[in-house]
């Protein structure tokens, strides 16, 4: 790899962190003008249009197996529609920075789920310790709402549910979606999720009655073009060049971007609780992904490998 190419990859990595990390800010800006399902459906519609254009230009072939489309439909629900809706709904009541932090704990949930379903991803000692440290961080962040069940508590639970859903999607994809060109799962997941959320939006939110502000409409465009379109292109470019583990390091960037933008644009407070909780979560995620203390504690018996879908 040349130094020029390396610099380009790092710029793409930083751009990906900015695009995904800033999504929490623009959800917060747009959610007051749109219904939850309408916001999600509109951003996915823009993202799907961009992704389909790239797939067509690249001449990538579509899956031939009906089973592949079934798996992609499940992925659309678990990996996009459900977490997007939960995050968008939650941001009606909580700060965008908190949403960015609480949805960065996906690797901690993967530590629990992966050994139960994937033969070559055992639970290791560092994963258990990282899990404990990370969830201490979650308790620090959400401790102010413990003991009272209100909108903030429910919203925080929704954000944790979104992280769990993302983790389940990652494990499901690792187990069931193999042999497809990287862009194909992205374009079908986004498209299927868009159709699902659009149907619900039309049925319960009547989006034609909305009168969004120019700022709210701009937030939708940002979320669609960057957060749901270009971000996937950047992600799969890095995935093909760096591999999954190195690319996954973008998870460390998202809460930092979310906190910074929330403070600069919306005036969200960065207090000691936020700093300590975020640091614990990042340390926990880093330990989970490290090779330190990698002794196997629990693993799933190996069975026959799932069939390819191409």
C-alpha positions as CSV (number, residue, x, y, z in Angstrom):
1,X,0.0,0.0,0.0
2,X,1.4,3.4,-1.0
3,X,1.5,6.3,1.5
4,X,-0.9,8.2,-0.7
5,X,-3.4,5.3,-0.6
6,X,-2.9,5.0,3.2
7,X,-3.7,8.7,3.6
8,X,-6.8,8.3,1.5
9,X,-8.0,5.4,3.6
10,X,-7.5,7.3,6.8
11,X,-9.4,10.3,5.4
12,X,-12.3,7.9,4.4
13,X,-12.2,6.5,7.9
14,X,-12.5,9.9,9.5
15,X,-15.3,10.8,7.1
16,X,-17.1,7.7,8.0
17,X,-16.8,8.5,11.7
18,X,-18.1,12.0,11.0
19,X,-21.0,10.8,8.9
20,X,-22.2,8.2,11.3
21,X,-21.3,10.2,14.4
22,X,-23.2,13.3,13.2
23,X,-26.3,11.3,12.4
24,X,-27.3,11.6,16.1
25,X,-27.2,15.4,15.9
26,X,-29.3,15.5,12.7
27,X,-31.8,13.0,14.1
28,X,-32.3,15.3,17.1
29,X,-32.7,18.3,14.7
30,X,-35.2,16.5,12.4
31,X,-37.2,14.5,14.9
32,X,-39.2,17.5,16.1
33,X,-40.5,18.1,12.5
34,X,-41.2,14.5,11.5
35,X,-42.8,11.5,12.9
36,X,-40.4,8.7,14.0
37,X,-41.3,6.3,11.2
38,X,-41.5,9.1,8.6
39,X,-38.0,10.4,9.4
40,X,-36.6,6.9,9.2
41,X,-38.4,6.1,6.0
42,X,-37.4,9.3,4.3
43,X,-33.7,9.0,5.2
44,X,-33.7,5.4,4.0
45,X,-35.4,6.3,0.7
46,X,-32.6,8.7,-0.1
47,X,-30.0,6.3,1.0
48,X,-31.5,3.4,-1.0
49,X,-31.7,5.5,-4.2
50,X,-28.0,6.4,-3.9
51,X,-27.0,2.8,-3.1
52,X,-29.0,1.4,-6.0
53,X,-27.3,3.8,-8.4
54,X,-23.9,2.6,-7.2
55,X,-24.9,-1.1,-7.5
56,X,-26.1,-0.5,-11.1
57,X,-23.1,1.5,-12.1
58,X,-20.8,-1.2,-10.7
59,X,-22.8,-3.9,-12.5
60,X,-23.0,-6.1,-9.5
61,X,-25.2,-9.2,-9.8
62,X,-28.2,-9.8,-7.5
63,X,-28.7,-12.9,-5.4
64,X,-30.4,-15.8,-7.2
65,X,-31.4,-17.8,-4.0
66,X,-34.8,-17.0,-2.5
67,X,-33.3,-17.9,0.9
68,X,-30.9,-15.0,0.5
69,X,-33.7,-12.6,0.3
70,X,-35.3,-14.1,3.4
71,X,-32.1,-13.5,5.3
72,X,-31.8,-10.0,4.0
73,X,-35.3,-9.2,5.1
74,X,-34.5,-10.4,8.6
75,X,-31.4,-8.2,8.5
76,X,-33.4,-5.2,7.3
77,X,-35.6,-5.5,10.4
78,X,-32.9,-6.3,13.0
79,X,-30.0,-4.3,11.7
80,X,-31.7,-1.2,10.3
81,X,-35.5,-0.7,10.8
82,X,-35.7,-1.6,14.5
83,X,-32.6,0.2,15.8
84,X,-33.2,3.3,13.6
85,X,-36.8,3.6,14.9
86,X,-35.7,3.1,18.5
87,X,-32.9,5.7,18.3
88,X,-35.1,8.2,16.5
89,X,-37.9,7.7,19.1
90,X,-35.5,8.0,22.0
91,X,-34.0,11.2,20.7
92,X,-37.3,13.0,21.3
93,X,-36.5,12.8,25.0
94,X,-32.7,12.4,25.5
95,X,-29.6,14.3,24.3
96,X,-28.0,13.3,20.9
97,X,-24.7,12.8,22.7
98,X,-26.2,10.2,25.1
99,X,-27.7,8.4,22.1
100,X,-24.3,8.3,20.4
101,X,-22.7,6.9,23.6
102,X,-25.3,4.3,24.4
103,X,-25.4,2.9,20.9
104,X,-21.6,2.5,20.8
105,X,-21.8,-0.6,23.1
106,X,-22.7,-3.0,20.3
107,X,-19.5,-4.9,20.7
108,X,-20.3,-5.6,24.3
109,X,-23.6,-7.3,23.3
110,X,-21.8,-9.2,20.6
111,X,-19.5,-10.7,23.2
112,X,-22.6,-12.3,24.8
113,X,-24.4,-13.3,21.7
114,X,-21.7,-14.5,19.4
115,X,-20.5,-17.5,21.5
116,X,-24.1,-18.8,21.6
117,X,-24.5,-18.9,17.8
118,X,-21.1,-18.8,16.1
119,X,-18.6,-21.7,16.5
120,X,-15.4,-19.7,15.8
121,X,-16.2,-16.7,18.1
122,X,-15.8,-18.0,21.7
123,X,-16.2,-16.0,24.8
124,X,-12.8,-15.0,26.1
125,X,-11.7,-13.6,29.5
126,X,-11.0,-10.2,28.0
127,X,-14.5,-10.1,26.7
128,X,-16.0,-10.7,30.1
129,X,-13.9,-8.1,31.8
130,X,-14.6,-5.6,29.0
131,X,-18.3,-6.4,29.3
132,X,-18.2,-5.6,33.0
133,X,-16.3,-2.3,32.5
134,X,-18.5,-1.2,29.7
135,X,-21.7,-1.8,31.6
136,X,-20.4,0.0,34.6
137,X,-20.0,2.9,32.2
138,X,-23.6,2.5,31.1
139,X,-24.7,2.6,34.8
140,X,-22.7,5.7,35.3
141,X,-24.3,7.4,32.4
142,X,-27.9,6.4,33.1
143,X,-27.7,6.5,36.9
144,X,-29.4,9.8,37.2
145,X,-32.6,8.3,35.9
146,X,-32.5,5.1,38.0
147,X,-35.2,4.8,40.5
148,X,-37.8,6.7,38.4
149,X,-39.6,5.3,35.4
150,X,-40.1,8.3,33.0
151,X,-39.6,9.2,29.4
152,X,-35.8,9.5,29.9
153,X,-35.6,6.0,31.4
154,X,-37.6,4.5,28.6
155,X,-35.6,6.3,26.0
156,X,-32.4,5.1,27.5
157,X,-33.8,1.5,27.4
158,X,-34.7,2.1,23.8
159,X,-31.1,3.1,23.0
160,X,-29.8,0.0,24.7
161,X,-32.4,-2.0,22.8
162,X,-31.0,-0.5,19.6
163,X,-27.5,-1.6,20.5
164,X,-28.7,-5.1,21.2
165,X,-30.5,-5.2,17.9
166,X,-27.4,-4.1,16.0
167,X,-25.4,-6.8,17.8
168,X,-28.0,-9.4,16.9
169,X,-27.8,-8.3,13.3
170,X,-24.0,-8.6,13.3
171,X,-24.2,-12.1,14.7
172,X,-27.0,-13.1,12.3
173,X,-25.1,-11.8,9.3
174,X,-21.9,-13.6,10.4
175,X,-23.8,-16.8,10.7
176,X,-26.2,-16.7,7.7
177,X,-25.1,-14.2,5.0
178,X,-22.1,-15.4,3.1
179,X,-21.0,-15.3,-0.5
180,X,-22.6,-12.0,-1.4
181,X,-20.8,-9.0,-2.8
182,X,-20.5,-6.5,0.1
183,X,-22.7,-3.9,-1.4
184,X,-25.6,-6.3,-1.9
185,X,-26.6,-6.8,1.7
186,X,-26.4,-3.0,2.2
187,X,-28.7,-2.1,-0.6
188,X,-31.3,-4.7,0.1
189,X,-31.3,-4.1,3.9
190,X,-31.8,-0.3,3.4
191,X,-34.5,-0.9,0.7
192,X,-36.5,-3.4,2.7
193,X,-36.3,-1.3,5.8
194,X,-37.4,1.7,3.9
195,X,-40.5,-0.1,2.6
196,X,-41.4,-1.4,6.1
197,X,-41.1,1.9,7.8
198,X,-42.8,3.8,5.0
199,X,-45.9,1.6,5.2
200,X,-46.1,2.2,9.0
201,X,-45.5,5.9,8.5
202,X,-48.3,6.2,6.0
203,X,-50.7,4.2,8.2
204,X,-50.0,5.9,11.6
205,X,-48.3,9.3,11.0
206,X,-49.9,10.6,7.7
207,X,-46.7,12.3,6.5
208,X,-48.5,14.4,3.9
209,X,-49.9,16.5,6.7
210,X,-46.5,17.5,8.0
211,X,-45.1,21.0,7.5
212,X,-41.4,20.6,8.3
213,X,-39.0,23.5,8.6
214,X,-36.1,24.1,6.1
215,X,-33.7,23.0,8.9
216,X,-35.7,19.8,9.5
217,X,-35.8,19.0,5.8
218,X,-32.0,19.6,5.6
219,X,-31.5,17.2,8.4
220,X,-33.3,14.5,6.4
221,X,-31.2,15.1,3.4
222,X,-28.0,14.9,5.5
223,X,-29.2,11.7,7.1
224,X,-30.1,10.2,3.7
225,X,-27.2,11.2,1.6
226,X,-24.4,10.8,4.2
227,X,-25.7,8.7,7.1
228,X,-27.6,6.2,5.0
229,X,-25.8,6.4,1.6
230,X,-22.2,7.6,1.4
231,X,-21.4,6.1,4.8
232,X,-22.2,2.6,3.6
233,X,-19.9,3.2,0.5
234,X,-17.1,4.4,2.8
235,X,-17.7,1.5,5.2
236,X,-17.5,-1.2,2.4
237,X,-14.4,0.5,0.8
238,X,-12.6,0.3,4.2
239,X,-13.9,-3.2,4.8
240,X,-12.4,-4.5,1.5
241,X,-9.0,-2.8,2.2
242,X,-8.6,-3.0,6.0
243,X,-10.8,-6.0,7.0
244,X,-13.6,-6.2,9.6
245,X,-11.6,-5.7,12.8
246,X,-9.7,-2.6,11.8
247,X,-12.7,-1.0,10.2
248,X,-14.8,-1.7,13.3
249,X,-12.5,0.8,15.1
250,X,-14.9,3.5,13.8
251,X,-17.0,2.6,16.9
252,X,-14.5,4.6,19.0
253,X,-15.0,7.7,16.9
254,X,-18.8,7.8,17.0
255,X,-19.4,8.8,20.7
256,X,-16.6,11.4,20.5
257,X,-18.2,13.0,17.4
258,X,-21.6,12.8,18.9
259,X,-20.6,14.4,22.2
260,X,-18.6,17.2,20.4
261,X,-21.4,18.1,17.9
262,X,-24.1,17.9,20.6
263,X,-22.2,20.4,22.7
264,X,-21.2,22.7,19.9
265,X,-24.4,22.8,18.0
266,X,-27.1,22.1,20.6
267,X,-25.4,23.3,23.7
268,X,-25.6,19.8,25.4
269,X,-23.8,19.7,28.7
270,X,-20.6,17.6,29.0
271,X,-20.3,16.8,32.7
272,X,-18.1,14.5,34.7
273,X,-20.6,11.7,34.5
274,X,-20.6,11.9,30.7
275,X,-16.8,11.9,30.6
276,X,-16.4,9.0,33.0
277,X,-19.2,6.9,31.6
278,X,-17.9,7.4,28.0
279,X,-14.3,6.6,29.0
280,X,-15.4,3.3,30.7
281,X,-17.5,2.3,27.7
282,X,-14.7,3.0,25.3
283,X,-12.2,1.1,27.5
284,X,-14.6,-1.8,27.7
285,X,-15.1,-2.0,24.0
286,X,-11.3,-1.7,23.4
287,X,-10.6,-4.5,25.8
288,X,-13.3,-6.7,24.1
289,X,-11.5,-6.1,20.8
290,X,-8.0,-6.6,22.1
291,X,-5.8,-9.7,22.2
292,X,-5.0,-9.2,25.9
293,X,-6.3,-11.9,28.1
294,X,-7.7,-14.0,25.2
295,X,-8.1,-17.2,27.1
296,X,-11.3,-19.0,26.0
297,X,-14.0,-19.3,28.6
298,X,-17.0,-20.5,26.6
299,X,-17.4,-21.7,23.0
300,X,-20.1,-23.3,20.9
301,X,-19.6,-26.8,19.5
302,X,-18.7,-26.7,15.8
303,X,-21.3,-27.7,13.4
304,X,-21.6,-27.8,9.6
305,X,-21.0,-24.4,8.0
306,X,-24.0,-22.5,6.6
307,X,-24.5,-22.7,2.9
308,X,-23.4,-19.8,0.7
309,X,-26.1,-17.6,-0.7
310,X,-24.8,-16.6,-4.1
